[in-house]
Amino acid sequence: GVCTNCGHQLPKMAMSDEDFEYLKKAVFDKALVAENIYYKTTPKELNRFNRFIQAVKPFDIVVDGLNIEYSLCKTKSKNVTGGK
């Protein structure tokens, strides 16, 4: 792919089906379900999310906008406070 912002050619990455399945399971188990799914979501909401993923796949990349914004805010805060 090519970056639409700067035009830089992005390097291709190759991932085996086995590695992809391992990564997919790890993300689902740790990020989405975690130790107690009910702290983060409900069974109904998780099922709805899974149906959405199945309906609109495949994906090249998934971006978690809320965590990106949170990370950016933490970085900006450190810059303002001198890293404290």
N, CA, C and O atoms as a CHARMM CRD file, in Angstrom:
* protein
*
  336
    1    1 GLY  N      0.81000  -1.17700   0.00000 PROA 1      0.00000
    2    1 GLY  CA     0.00000   0.00000   0.00000 PROA 1      0.00000
    3    1 GLY  C      0.86100   1.25000   0.00000 PROA 1      0.00000
    4    1 GLY  O      2.06900   1.21100   0.23600 PROA 1      0.00000
    5    2 VAL  N      0.20500   2.33500  -0.26800 PROA 2      0.00000
    6    2 VAL  CA     0.85300   3.64000  -0.30300 PROA 2      0.00000
    7    2 VAL  C      0.16800   4.54100   0.71300 PROA 2      0.00000
    8    2 VAL  O     -1.06000   4.59000   0.77300 PROA 2      0.00000
    9    3 CYS  N      0.95900   5.25600   1.51300 PROA 3      0.00000
   10    3 CYS  CA     0.41300   6.20100   2.47900 PROA 3      0.00000
   11    3 CYS  C     -0.28600   7.31900   1.71600 PROA 3      0.00000
   12    3 CYS  O      0.31900   7.95400   0.85200 PROA 3      0.00000
   13    4 THR  N     -1.54700   7.56200   2.02900 PROA 4      0.00000
   14    4 THR  CA    -2.29400   8.61300   1.34100 PROA 4      0.00000
   15    4 THR  C     -1.87700   9.99900   1.79900 PROA 4      0.00000
   16    4 THR  O     -2.21300  10.99200   1.15300 PROA 4      0.00000
   17    5 ASN  N     -1.15500  10.08000   2.89900 PROA 5      0.00000
   18    5 ASN  CA    -0.71300  11.37500   3.41300 PROA 5      0.00000
   19    5 ASN  C      0.59600  11.82600   2.76600 PROA 5      0.00000
   20    5 ASN  O      0.68600  12.94700   2.26400 PROA 5      0.00000
   21    6 CYS  N      1.61700  10.95300   2.77500 PROA 6      0.00000
   22    6 CYS  CA     2.94500  11.35500   2.27900 PROA 6      0.00000
   23    6 CYS  C      3.35100  10.67200   0.98100 PROA 6      0.00000
   24    6 CYS  O      4.35200  11.05300   0.37600 PROA 6      0.00000
   25    7 GLY  N      2.58700   9.66000   0.53700 PROA 7      0.00000
   26    7 GLY  CA     2.90400   8.96900  -0.70000 PROA 7      0.00000
   27    7 GLY  C      3.97500   7.89900  -0.56900 PROA 7      0.00000
   28    7 GLY  O      4.37300   7.30900  -1.57300 PROA 7      0.00000
   29    8 HSD  N      4.45200   7.63200   0.64200 PROA 8      0.00000
   30    8 HSD  CA     5.49900   6.63000   0.88000 PROA 8      0.00000
   31    8 HSD  C      4.95200   5.22900   0.62700 PROA 8      0.00000
   32    8 HSD  O      3.84800   4.89300   1.05600 PROA 8      0.00000
   33    9 GLN  N      5.73400   4.42500  -0.07100 PROA 9      0.00000
   34    9 GLN  CA     5.36500   3.03300  -0.30300 PROA 9      0.00000
   35    9 GLN  C      5.57600   2.24200   0.98200 PROA 9      0.00000
   36    9 GLN  O      6.68900   2.19300   1.50600 PROA 9      0.00000
   37   10 LEU  N      4.53000   1.63200   1.48400 PROA 10     0.00000
   38   10 LEU  CA     4.61600   0.85400   2.71100 PROA 10     0.00000
   39   10 LEU  C      5.09900  -0.55700   2.38900 PROA 10     0.00000
   40   10 LEU  O      4.66600  -1.14900   1.40100 PROA 10     0.00000
   41   11 PRO  N      5.99100  -1.09600   3.21400 PROA 11     0.00000
   42   11 PRO  CA     6.49000  -2.45100   2.94300 PROA 11     0.00000
   43   11 PRO  C      5.39800  -3.48700   3.16900 PROA 11     0.00000
   44   11 PRO  O      4.55100  -3.34400   4.05200 PROA 11     0.00000
   45   12 LYS  N      5.43700  -4.53300   2.35000 PROA 12     0.00000
   46   12 LYS  CA     4.47100  -5.61800   2.50800 PROA 12     0.00000
   47   12 LYS  C      4.90200  -6.50800   3.65700 PROA 12     0.00000
   48   12 LYS  O      6.08900  -6.76500   3.86200 PROA 12     0.00000
   49   13 MET  N      3.91300  -6.97100   4.40000 PROA 13     0.00000
   50   13 MET  CA     4.17000  -7.91000   5.49000 PROA 13     0.00000
   51   13 MET  C      3.52200  -9.23600   5.13200 PROA 13     0.00000
   52   13 MET  O      2.39500  -9.27400   4.63900 PROA 13     0.00000
   53   14 ALA  N      4.22000 -10.29500   5.37600 PROA 14     0.00000
   54   14 ALA  CA     3.66400 -11.62500   5.14800 PROA 14     0.00000
   55   14 ALA  C      3.42700 -12.28300   6.49600 PROA 14     0.00000
   56   14 ALA  O      4.29400 -12.26700   7.37100 PROA 14     0.00000
   57   15 MET  N      2.24700 -12.85900   6.65200 PROA 15     0.00000
   58   15 MET  CA     1.90600 -13.55500   7.89200 PROA 15     0.00000
   59   15 MET  C      1.22300 -14.85600   7.51500 PROA 15     0.00000
   60   15 MET  O      0.29800 -14.87100   6.70400 PROA 15     0.00000
   61   16 SER  N      1.67600 -15.92600   8.09600 PROA 16     0.00000
   62   16 SER  CA     1.06100 -17.22300   7.80800 PROA 16     0.00000
   63   16 SER  C     -0.34800 -17.25600   8.39000 PROA 16     0.00000
   64   16 SER  O     -0.67200 -16.50100   9.30700 PROA 16     0.00000
   65   17 ASP  N     -1.17600 -18.13700   7.84800 PROA 17     0.00000
   66   17 ASP  CA    -2.53000 -18.30500   8.37300 PROA 17     0.00000
   67   17 ASP  C     -2.48800 -18.71400   9.84000 PROA 17     0.00000
   68   17 ASP  O     -3.31500 -18.27800  10.64200 PROA 17     0.00000
   69   18 GLU  N     -1.51700 -19.55400  10.17900 PROA 18     0.00000
   70   18 GLU  CA    -1.37200 -20.01100  11.56600 PROA 18     0.00000
   71   18 GLU  C     -1.05600 -18.83600  12.49600 PROA 18     0.00000
   72   18 GLU  O     -1.65000 -18.71400  13.56700 PROA 18     0.00000
   73   19 ASP  N     -0.11900 -17.97400  12.08700 PROA 19     0.00000
   74   19 ASP  CA     0.22300 -16.79900  12.89500 PROA 19     0.00000
   75   19 ASP  C     -0.96000 -15.84200  13.00800 PROA 19     0.00000
   76   19 ASP  O     -1.20400 -15.26500  14.06800 PROA 19     0.00000
   77   20 PHE  N     -1.69100 -15.67800  11.90500 PROA 20     0.00000
   78   20 PHE  CA    -2.84800 -14.78900  11.92300 PROA 20     0.00000
   79   20 PHE  C     -3.90600 -15.29500  12.89600 PROA 20     0.00000
   80   20 PHE  O     -4.45800 -14.51500  13.67200 PROA 20     0.00000
   81   21 GLU  N     -4.19000 -16.58800  12.86100 PROA 21     0.00000
   82   21 GLU  CA    -5.18700 -17.16000  13.77300 PROA 21     0.00000
   83   21 GLU  C     -4.74400 -17.01100  15.22800 PROA 21     0.00000
   84   21 GLU  O     -5.56300 -16.72600  16.10100 PROA 21     0.00000
   85   22 TYR  N     -3.45300 -17.20300  15.48700 PROA 22     0.00000
   86   22 TYR  CA    -2.91300 -17.03300  16.83500 PROA 22     0.00000
   87   22 TYR  C     -3.10000 -15.58800  17.30000 PROA 22     0.00000
   88   22 TYR  O     -3.54700 -15.34400  18.42000 PROA 22     0.00000
   89   23 LEU  N     -2.75600 -14.63800  16.44000 PROA 23     0.00000
   90   23 LEU  CA    -2.90100 -13.22300  16.77200 PROA 23     0.00000
   91   23 LEU  C     -4.36300 -12.85800  16.99000 PROA 23     0.00000
   92   23 LEU  O     -4.69000 -12.14300  17.93700 PROA 23     0.00000
   93   24 LYS  N     -5.23700 -13.33900  16.12700 PROA 24     0.00000
   94   24 LYS  CA    -6.66500 -13.05100  16.24500 PROA 24     0.00000
   95   24 LYS  C     -7.21400 -13.56500  17.57400 PROA 24     0.00000
   96   24 LYS  O     -7.95600 -12.86200  18.26000 PROA 24     0.00000
   97   25 LYS  N     -6.84700 -14.78900  17.93000 PROA 25     0.00000
   98   25 LYS  CA    -7.32700 -15.36400  19.19000 PROA 25     0.00000
   99   25 LYS  C     -6.77700 -14.58900  20.38300 PROA 25     0.00000
  100   25 LYS  O     -7.50200 -14.33900  21.34600 PROA 25     0.00000
  101   26 ALA  N     -5.50300 -14.20800  20.32800 PROA 26     0.00000
  102   26 ALA  CA    -4.89500 -13.46400  21.43600 PROA 26     0.00000
  103   26 ALA  C     -5.57600 -12.12100  21.63200 PROA 26     0.00000
  104   26 ALA  O     -5.85500 -11.72600  22.76400 PROA 26     0.00000
  105   27 VAL  N     -5.84700 -11.41900  20.54400 PROA 27     0.00000
  106   27 VAL  CA    -6.52200 -10.11800  20.64700 PROA 27     0.00000
  107   27 VAL  C     -7.92200 -10.30400  21.20300 PROA 27     0.00000
  108   27 VAL  O     -8.33700  -9.57300  22.10300 PROA 27     0.00000
  109   28 PHE  N     -8.65000 -11.27100  20.67800 PROA 28     0.00000
  110   28 PHE  CA   -10.01100 -11.50100  21.15000 PROA 28     0.00000
  111   28 PHE  C    -10.03000 -11.88700  22.62500 PROA 28     0.00000
  112   28 PHE  O    -10.81200 -11.34400  23.40400 PROA 28     0.00000
  113   29 ASP  N     -9.16800 -12.82500  23.00500 PROA 29     0.00000
  114   29 ASP  CA    -9.16600 -13.31100  24.38500 PROA 29     0.00000
  115   29 ASP  C     -8.70500 -12.25600  25.38400 PROA 29     0.00000
  116   29 ASP  O     -9.27300 -12.14400  26.47100 PROA 29     0.00000
  117   30 LYS  N     -7.69200 -11.49000  25.03300 PROA 30     0.00000
  118   30 LYS  CA    -7.11600 -10.52900  25.98600 PROA 30     0.00000
  119   30 LYS  C     -7.78100  -9.16000  25.92000 PROA 30     0.00000
  120   30 LYS  O     -8.11100  -8.58000  26.95400 PROA 30     0.00000
  121   31 ALA  N     -7.97400  -8.65000  24.73400 PROA 31     0.00000
  122   31 ALA  CA    -8.47100  -7.28000  24.59800 PROA 31     0.00000
  123   31 ALA  C     -9.98300  -7.19200  24.69000 PROA 31     0.00000
  124   31 ALA  O    -10.51800  -6.24600  25.26800 PROA 31     0.00000
  125   32 LEU  N    -10.67300  -8.16500  24.12600 PROA 32     0.00000
  126   32 LEU  CA   -12.12200  -8.06100  24.09100 PROA 32     0.00000
  127   32 LEU  C    -12.79600  -8.78000  25.24600 PROA 32     0.00000
  128   32 LEU  O    -13.72300  -8.24200  25.85200 PROA 32     0.00000
  129   33 VAL  N    -12.35300  -9.96900  25.55700 PROA 33     0.00000
  130   33 VAL  CA   -13.02200 -10.75200  26.58800 PROA 33     0.00000
  131   33 VAL  C    -12.34000 -10.57900  27.93700 PROA 33     0.00000
  132   33 VAL  O    -13.01800 -10.37700  28.94400 PROA 33     0.00000
  133   34 ALA  N    -11.03600 -10.65300  27.97800 PROA 34     0.00000
  134   34 ALA  CA   -10.24600 -10.50900  29.20400 PROA 34     0.00000
  135   34 ALA  C    -10.68600 -11.53100  30.24300 PROA 34     0.00000
  136   34 ALA  O    -11.26900 -12.56100  29.90700 PROA 34     0.00000
  137   35 GLU  N    -10.40100 -11.23500  31.51700 PROA 35     0.00000
  138   35 GLU  CA   -10.71300 -12.20400  32.56800 PROA 35     0.00000
  139   35 GLU  C    -12.20300 -12.26300  32.86500 PROA 35     0.00000
  140   35 GLU  O    -12.75200 -13.34700  33.06400 PROA 35     0.00000
  141   36 ASN  N    -12.85000 -11.13500  32.89500 PROA 36     0.00000
  142   36 ASN  CA   -14.28100 -11.10500  33.17200 PROA 36     0.00000
  143   36 ASN  C    -14.95300 -10.20400  32.15600 PROA 36     0.00000
  144   36 ASN  O    -14.92300  -8.97900  32.27200 PROA 36     0.00000
  145   37 ILE  N    -15.55400 -10.82400  31.16800 PROA 37     0.00000
  146   37 ILE  CA   -16.17900 -10.07700  30.07700 PROA 37     0.00000
  147   37 ILE  C    -17.21200  -9.07500  30.58200 PROA 37     0.00000
  148   37 ILE  O    -17.41600  -8.03600  29.95400 PROA 37     0.00000
  149   38 TYR  N    -17.85800  -9.36300  31.68600 PROA 38     0.00000
  150   38 TYR  CA   -18.95500  -8.51700  32.14000 PROA 38     0.00000
  151   38 TYR  C    -18.49100  -7.19700  32.73200 PROA 38     0.00000
  152   38 TYR  O    -19.31400  -6.31700  32.98500 PROA 38     0.00000
  153   39 TYR  N    -17.18600  -7.03500  32.96100 PROA 39     0.00000
  154   39 TYR  CA   -16.66700  -5.73300  33.36800 PROA 39     0.00000
  155   39 TYR  C    -16.65900  -4.76400  32.19800 PROA 39     0.00000
  156   39 TYR  O    -16.74800  -3.55100  32.38800 PROA 39     0.00000
  157   40 LYS  N    -16.55200  -5.30500  30.97900 PROA 40     0.00000
  158   40 LYS  CA   -16.37500  -4.46200  29.80300 PROA 40     0.00000
  159   40 LYS  C    -17.58300  -4.42600  28.88700 PROA 40     0.00000
  160   40 LYS  O    -17.78100  -3.43600  28.18100 PROA 40     0.00000
  161   41 THR  N    -18.39500  -5.46800  28.87500 PROA 41     0.00000
  162   41 THR  CA   -19.49300  -5.55400  27.92700 PROA 41     0.00000
  163   41 THR  C    -20.52800  -6.54900  28.43900 PROA 41     0.00000
  164   41 THR  O    -20.39700  -7.09300  29.53500 PROA 41     0.00000
  165   42 THR  N    -21.53600  -6.77200  27.64400 PROA 42     0.00000
  166   42 THR  CA   -22.55100  -7.78000  27.95600 PROA 42     0.00000
  167   42 THR  C    -22.46700  -8.87000  26.89100 PROA 42     0.00000
  168   42 THR  O    -21.92900  -8.63000  25.81000 PROA 42     0.00000
  169   43 PRO  N    -22.98800 -10.06000  27.17600 PROA 43     0.00000
  170   43 PRO  CA   -22.98000 -11.10500  26.14500 PROA 43     0.00000
  171   43 PRO  C    -23.69700 -10.65600  24.86800 PROA 43     0.00000
  172   43 PRO  O    -23.25500 -10.97300  23.76400 PROA 43     0.00000
  173   44 LYS  N    -24.78800  -9.93000  25.01600 PROA 44     0.00000
  174   44 LYS  CA   -25.53600  -9.44900  23.84900 PROA 44     0.00000
  175   44 LYS  C    -24.67800  -8.49900  23.00900 PROA 44     0.00000
  176   44 LYS  O    -24.64900  -8.60100  21.78200 PROA 44     0.00000
  177   45 GLU  N    -23.98700  -7.58200  23.67100 PROA 45     0.00000
  178   45 GLU  CA   -23.13900  -6.63200  22.95300 PROA 45     0.00000
  179   45 GLU  C    -21.97900  -7.34400  22.25700 PROA 45     0.00000
  180   45 GLU  O    -21.64700  -7.00800  21.12000 PROA 45     0.00000
  181   46 LEU  N    -21.36200  -8.31700  22.92000 PROA 46     0.00000
  182   46 LEU  CA   -20.25900  -9.06400  22.32000 PROA 46     0.00000
  183   46 LEU  C    -20.73500  -9.85300  21.10500 PROA 46     0.00000
  184   46 LEU  O    -20.04300  -9.89200  20.08700 PROA 46     0.00000
  185   47 ASN  N    -21.89500 -10.47600  21.19400 PROA 47     0.00000
  186   47 ASN  CA   -22.44800 -11.20600  20.04900 PROA 47     0.00000
  187   47 ASN  C    -22.73600 -10.26200  18.88800 PROA 47     0.00000
  188   47 ASN  O    -22.47500 -10.60200  17.73400 PROA 47     0.00000
  189   48 ARG  N    -23.26800  -9.08900  19.18200 PROA 48     0.00000
  190   48 ARG  CA   -23.54000  -8.09700  18.13900 PROA 48     0.00000
  191   48 ARG  C    -22.23300  -7.65900  17.47000 PROA 48     0.00000
  192   48 ARG  O    -22.17700  -7.51500  16.24800 PROA 48     0.00000
  193   49 PHE  N    -21.18800  -7.44900  18.26900 PROA 49     0.00000
  194   49 PHE  CA   -19.88500  -7.07300  17.72500 PROA 49     0.00000
  195   49 PHE  C    -19.33600  -8.17700  16.82700 PROA 49     0.00000
  196   49 PHE  O    -18.83600  -7.89700  15.73700 PROA 49     0.00000
  197   50 ASN  N    -19.42200  -9.42400  17.27200 PROA 50     0.00000
  198   50 ASN  CA   -18.93900 -10.55000  16.46100 PROA 50     0.00000
  199   50 ASN  C    -19.69800 -10.65600  15.14100 PROA 50     0.00000
  200   50 ASN  O    -19.09300 -10.93200  14.10500 PROA 50     0.00000
  201   51 ARG  N    -21.01000 -10.44200  15.16300 PROA 51     0.00000
  202   51 ARG  CA   -21.79800 -10.47400  13.92300 PROA 51     0.00000
  203   51 ARG  C    -21.36500  -9.34500  12.98600 PROA 51     0.00000
  204   51 ARG  O    -21.28200  -9.53700  11.77300 PROA 51     0.00000
  205   52 PHE  N    -21.09000  -8.16700  13.55200 PROA 52     0.00000
  206   52 PHE  CA   -20.62000  -7.03600  12.75400 PROA 52     0.00000
  207   52 PHE  C    -19.29500  -7.37700  12.07800 PROA 52     0.00000
  208   52 PHE  O    -19.12900  -7.14100  10.88100 PROA 52     0.00000
  209   53 ILE  N    -18.35500  -7.92600  12.83600 PROA 53     0.00000
  210   53 ILE  CA   -17.04500  -8.28800  12.29000 PROA 53     0.00000
  211   53 ILE  C    -17.20300  -9.28800  11.15100 PROA 53     0.00000
  212   53 ILE  O    -16.56800  -9.14300  10.10700 PROA 53     0.00000
  213   54 GLN  N    -18.03600 -10.29100  11.34100 PROA 54     0.00000
  214   54 GLN  CA   -18.24600 -11.30300  10.30400 PROA 54     0.00000
  215   54 GLN  C    -18.89700 -10.70300   9.05800 PROA 54     0.00000
  216   54 GLN  O    -18.60600 -11.12900   7.94000 PROA 54     0.00000
  217   55 ALA  N    -19.77300  -9.72100   9.24300 PROA 55     0.00000
  218   55 ALA  CA   -20.49500  -9.12500   8.11600 PROA 55     0.00000
  219   55 ALA  C    -19.62600  -8.20300   7.27300 PROA 55     0.00000
  220   55 ALA  O    -19.83700  -8.10300   6.06500 PROA 55     0.00000
  221   56 VAL  N    -18.66200  -7.53300   7.87300 PROA 56     0.00000
  222   56 VAL  CA   -17.89700  -6.51800   7.13600 PROA 56     0.00000
  223   56 VAL  C    -16.44100  -6.89900   6.88400 PROA 56     0.00000
  224   56 VAL  O    -15.69800  -6.10600   6.30600 PROA 56     0.00000
  225   57 LYS  N    -16.01100  -8.09400   7.30100 PROA 57     0.00000
  226   57 LYS  CA   -14.61900  -8.49300   7.07800 PROA 57     0.00000
  227   57 LYS  C    -14.35600  -8.65200   5.59500 PROA 57     0.00000
  228   57 LYS  O    -15.33000  -8.76200   4.85000 PROA 57     0.00000
  229   58 PRO  N    -13.15800  -8.67300   5.11000 PROA 58     0.00000
  230   58 PRO  CA   -11.90100  -8.70300   5.83700 PROA 58     0.00000
  231   58 PRO  C    -11.37900  -7.30200   6.13400 PROA 58     0.00000
  232   58 PRO  O    -11.79300  -6.32000   5.51800 PROA 58     0.00000
  233   59 PHE  N    -10.47400  -7.23800   7.07900 PROA 59     0.00000
  234   59 PHE  CA    -9.83800  -5.98800   7.46400 PROA 59     0.00000
  235   59 PHE  C     -8.34700  -6.07300   7.18600 PROA 59     0.00000
  236   59 PHE  O     -7.74300  -7.14000   7.30400 PROA 59     0.00000
  237   60 ASP  N     -7.76100  -4.94800   6.81700 PROA 60     0.00000
  238   60 ASP  CA    -6.30600  -4.86100   6.72900 PROA 60     0.00000
  239   60 ASP  C     -5.74000  -4.38700   8.05300 PROA 60     0.00000
  240   60 ASP  O     -4.66400  -4.81300   8.47300 PROA 60     0.00000
  241   61 ILE  N     -6.47500  -3.50100   8.70200 PROA 61     0.00000
  242   61 ILE  CA    -6.00500  -2.91500   9.95700 PROA 61     0.00000
  243   61 ILE  C     -7.21400  -2.42900  10.74500 PROA 61     0.00000
  244   61 ILE  O     -8.22400  -2.02500  10.16900 PROA 61     0.00000
  245   62 VAL  N     -7.09900  -2.47300  12.05600 PROA 62     0.00000
  246   62 VAL  CA    -8.13300  -1.94000  12.93600 PROA 62     0.00000
  247   62 VAL  C     -7.47200  -0.89900  13.81900 PROA 62     0.00000
  248   62 VAL  O     -6.44000  -1.16300  14.43600 PROA 62     0.00000
  249   63 VAL  N     -8.06400   0.27800  13.88000 PROA 63     0.00000
  250   63 VAL  CA    -7.51800   1.36900  14.67500 PROA 63     0.00000
  251   63 VAL  C     -8.47900   1.65900  15.81500 PROA 63     0.00000
  252   63 VAL  O     -9.66800   1.89200  15.59300 PROA 63     0.00000
  253   64 ASP  N     -7.96400   1.64500  17.03000 PROA 64     0.00000
  254   64 ASP  CA    -8.75000   1.94700  18.22100 PROA 64     0.00000
  255   64 ASP  C     -8.59800   3.43600  18.51400 PROA 64     0.00000
  256   64 ASP  O     -7.66900   3.85100  19.20600 PROA 64     0.00000
  257   65 GLY  N     -9.51200   4.22500  17.98500 PROA 65     0.00000
  258   65 GLY  CA    -9.41300   5.67700  18.08200 PROA 65     0.00000
  259   65 GLY  C     -9.39100   6.21500  19.49400 PROA 65     0.00000
  260   65 GLY  O     -8.65800   7.16200  19.77800 PROA 65     0.00000
  261   66 LEU  N    -10.17400   5.63800  20.38700 PROA 66     0.00000
  262   66 LEU  CA   -10.20900   6.14100  21.76200 PROA 66     0.00000
  263   66 LEU  C     -8.87000   5.95900  22.45900 PROA 66     0.00000
  264   66 LEU  O     -8.40800   6.86300  23.15500 PROA 66     0.00000
  265   67 ASN  N     -8.24200   4.80700  22.28400 PROA 67     0.00000
  266   67 ASN  CA    -6.93900   4.59400  22.91900 PROA 67     0.00000
  267   67 ASN  C     -5.83600   5.41300  22.26300 PROA 67     0.00000
  268   67 ASN  O     -4.88400   5.81100  22.93500 PROA 67     0.00000
  269   68 ILE  N     -5.94400   5.67000  20.97600 PROA 68     0.00000
  270   68 ILE  CA    -4.97100   6.54900  20.32500 PROA 68     0.00000
  271   68 ILE  C     -5.08800   7.95000  20.90300 PROA 68     0.00000
  272   68 ILE  O     -4.07900   8.56400  21.25000 PROA 68     0.00000
  273   69 GLU  N     -6.30300   8.45700  21.01000 PROA 69     0.00000
  274   69 GLU  CA    -6.50900   9.79900  21.58100 PROA 69     0.00000
  275   69 GLU  C     -6.00500   9.84900  23.01800 PROA 69     0.00000
  276   69 GLU  O     -5.36000  10.81900  23.41800 PROA 69     0.00000
  277   70 TYR  N     -6.29600   8.81000  23.79500 PROA 70     0.00000
  278   70 TYR  CA    -5.82300   8.75100  25.17600 PROA 70     0.00000
  279   70 TYR  C     -4.29700   8.80700  25.22500 PROA 70     0.00000
  280   70 TYR  O     -3.72200   9.53600  26.03400 PROA 70     0.00000
  281   71 SER  N     -3.64600   8.03300  24.35800 PROA 71     0.00000
  282   71 SER  CA    -2.18200   8.03100  24.31300 PROA 71     0.00000
  283   71 SER  C     -1.64300   9.39300  23.91900 PROA 71     0.00000
  284   71 SER  O     -0.65900   9.86400  24.49200 PROA 71     0.00000
  285   72 LEU  N     -2.27900  10.03100  22.94600 PROA 72     0.00000
  286   72 LEU  CA    -1.83500  11.35400  22.51500 PROA 72     0.00000
  287   72 LEU  C     -1.99800  12.37000  23.63500 PROA 72     0.00000
  288   72 LEU  O     -1.12800  13.21700  23.83900 PROA 72     0.00000
  289   73 CYS  N     -3.09800  12.29000  24.35600 PROA 73     0.00000
  290   73 CYS  CA    -3.32900  13.22500  25.46600 PROA 73     0.00000
  291   73 CYS  C     -2.29200  13.02100  26.56300 PROA 73     0.00000
  292   73 CYS  O     -1.81400  13.99500  27.14500 PROA 73     0.00000
  293   74 LYS  N     -1.93900  11.77100  26.85500 PROA 74     0.00000
  294   74 LYS  CA    -0.91700  11.50500  27.86900 PROA 74     0.00000
  295   74 LYS  C      0.42300  12.07700  27.42800 PROA 74     0.00000
  296   74 LYS  O      1.15600  12.64200  28.23900 PROA 74     0.00000
  297   75 THR  N      0.74600  11.93200  26.14000 PROA 75     0.00000
  298   75 THR  CA     2.01000  12.45400  25.61900 PROA 75     0.00000
  299   75 THR  C      2.03100  13.97200  25.70200 PROA 75     0.00000
  300   75 THR  O      3.02900  14.55900  26.12100 PROA 75     0.00000
  301   76 LYS  N      0.92900  14.61300  25.30400 PROA 76     0.00000
  302   76 LYS  CA     0.84800  16.07500  25.36400 PROA 76     0.00000
  303   76 LYS  C      0.97300  16.55100  26.80000 PROA 76     0.00000
  304   76 LYS  O      1.63600  17.55100  27.07300 PROA 76     0.00000
  305   77 SER  N      0.33100  15.82800  27.72600 PROA 77     0.00000
  306   77 SER  CA     0.38300  16.19700  29.13900 PROA 77     0.00000
  307   77 SER  C      1.80800  16.11600  29.65900 PROA 77     0.00000
  308   77 SER  O      2.24500  16.99300  30.40500 PROA 77     0.00000
  309   78 LYS  N      2.55000  15.06000  29.27300 PROA 78     0.00000
  310   78 LYS  CA     3.94200  14.91500  29.71000 PROA 78     0.00000
  311   78 LYS  C      4.79600  16.05200  29.16700 PROA 78     0.00000
  312   78 LYS  O      5.67900  16.55900  29.85900 PROA 78     0.00000
  313   79 ASN  N      4.52800  16.45400  27.91800 PROA 79     0.00000
  314   79 ASN  CA     5.29700  17.54300  27.32500 PROA 79     0.00000
  315   79 ASN  C      5.04100  18.85700  28.05600 PROA 79     0.00000
  316   79 ASN  O      5.95800  19.65700  28.23900 PROA 79     0.00000
  317   80 VAL  N      3.80000  19.08000  28.47300 PROA 80     0.00000
  318   80 VAL  CA     3.44200  20.31400  29.16500 PROA 80     0.00000
  319   80 VAL  C      4.00900  20.33200  30.57400 PROA 80     0.00000
  320   80 VAL  O      4.46700  21.37000  31.05000 PROA 80     0.00000
  321   81 THR  N      3.98000  19.17500  31.24800 PROA 81     0.00000
  322   81 THR  CA     4.42200  19.11300  32.64200 PROA 81     0.00000
  323   81 THR  C      5.88900  18.73500  32.77700 PROA 81     0.00000
  324   81 THR  O      6.37400  18.55800  33.89400 PROA 81     0.00000
  325   82 GLY  N      6.59100  18.61100  31.69200 PROA 82     0.00000
  326   82 GLY  CA     8.00500  18.24300  31.75900 PROA 82     0.00000
  327   82 GLY  C      8.22800  16.77400  32.02800 PROA 82     0.00000
  328   82 GLY  O      9.26500  16.39000  32.56900 PROA 82     0.00000
  329   83 GLY  N      7.24700  15.93200  31.65200 PROA 83     0.00000
  330   83 GLY  CA     7.42000  14.49100  31.79300 PROA 83     0.00000
  331   83 GLY  C      6.99700  13.94000  33.13300 PROA 83     0.00000
  332   83 GLY  O      7.27100  12.77700  33.42900 PROA 83     0.00000
  333   84 LYS  N      6.34200  14.73200  33.94600 PROA 84     0.00000
  334   84 LYS  CA     5.91800  14.23900  35.26900 PROA 84     0.00000
  335   84 LYS  C      4.47700  13.81900  35.23600 PROA 84     0.00000
  336   84 LYS  O      3.93900  13.37700  36.25200 PROA 84     0.00000
